[in-house]
Amino acid sequence: FEKLMTQVPKPLTRPAAPLNQVGYRRSLVTPDLLFIVRPNNDTIYGAGYIDPSAEPVIIKVPEAGKRFWSIQLADVWTNITPGVGSRSGSKPGLYAIVGPKWTDKLPEGATELRLGAGHYQIVLRVGYSSFASQAETDADLKKAVETLHGFVVMPLSKFSSGSMPDRAPDSKDAPQPPTSLR
């Protein structure tokens, strides 16, 4: 499954992206989306796979105000690492996902999250609210999508070269995924 999700040239509008990157959704999940079992429909998702064994993966977390957000990291046995997100009191800023043998410096101010060896699935979640009017709900959903695109994921080598963007690539220009990923 990981190969299927990472053998794409650039991040897609569904959670598929090259290794150490994330694909971002711009809309809510629907019943025809088969790669997530029982997703939340008040949440916008981003997902991909990372391998921090060669170098750390840097995650820039945007300011989200009171909005729910989380970063889930799961190993190949689906063991989840301790939570990083709004409910656990995590703050906006830089997080460095590092493998067990990493000993070099990290970017100034980055919070280190040390993992075991191997690949991990990363799932980004940002919540939105339903309101009495559809217009208010649509407006908050748009804000949630903008918040999700404020999460930037990249290998340390790209970050170190000064190429960390303020936002994730805009997935409206991303190619549609193959039918097998829908």
Secondary structure as UniProt FT lines:
FT   HELIX           2..6
FT   TURN            19..20
FT   STRAND          23..24
FT   TURN            31..32
FT   TURN            41..42
FT   STRAND          43..50
FT   TURN            52..53
FT   STRAND          57..61
FT   TURN            65..66
FT   STRAND          69..74
FT   TURN            76..77
FT   STRAND          84..85
FT   HELIX           86..88
FT   STRAND          93..98
FT   TURN            100..101
FT   TURN            108..109
FT   STRAND          111..114
FT   STRAND          120..127
FT   HELIX           134..148
FT   TURN            149..150
FT   STRAND          152..155
FT   HELIX           156..160
FT   TURN            161..162
FT   HELIX           171..173
FT   HELIX           179..181
//
